[in-house]
Amino acid sequence: MAVLRTFVALEMPVPIEDQLSNVINSLKADLNDVPVRWVAVENIHLTLKFIGETSEENVQQISSLIQNCAQTVSPFELQVTGFGVFPDTRRPLVLWVGVSAPENLATLQQKIESGLAHLGYPVEDRPFNPHLTIARVRRGTGAPDAKRIMAAMDAHKTISSDPVLIDSVSLFQSVLNRNGSVYNRLFSAPLVGAG
């Protein structure tokens, strides 16, 4: 039986992708000799739940769960706003853009987290921190490069976007290859709200 590496996420509309592309290109120019691996804009998404290894037979069960959750949450507007890093500014290993959204986003995430827990998937122990990963920094990068990364991000910290409508949630398969990950959408459900 095949095992798939899966996650639940929101795809970003084209206006957000365009803005992220501009920001990434600017940061690339500032950090061209720093060991940073940039995420392809078409692969940038807002992860609601990383599931991990999933049997093919469980994909249908997870898809049904996503469908049920989507029927209880109305479409909502989302904006990108500001930058951040994980785990901290002295060791920036993941560069991300923050998002601002109404309570619908947290509600959707909690419903999916809870539903997957009932299916036997472990609950995430960290609080939900909605973000869009734009780059990963090679481990072992020194303090001078960390300072340059933070300075470049500070120079662009005014990033913000017009609100865009989020009206669906999707299940993806992550396929690892030599050039990084490729994401295949396995299922998508429209957000329709509870009426």
Secondary structure, 3 states (H helix, E strand, C coil): CCEEEEEEEEECCHHHHHHHHHHHHHHHHHCCCCCEEECCHHHCEEEEEEEEEEEHHHHHHHHHHHHHHHCCCCCEEEEEEEEEEEEECCEEEEEEEEEECCHHHHHHHHHHHHHHHHCCCCCCCCCCCCEEEEEEECCCCCHHHHHHHHHHHHHCCCCECCCEEECEEEEEEEEEECCEEEEEEEEEEECCCCC
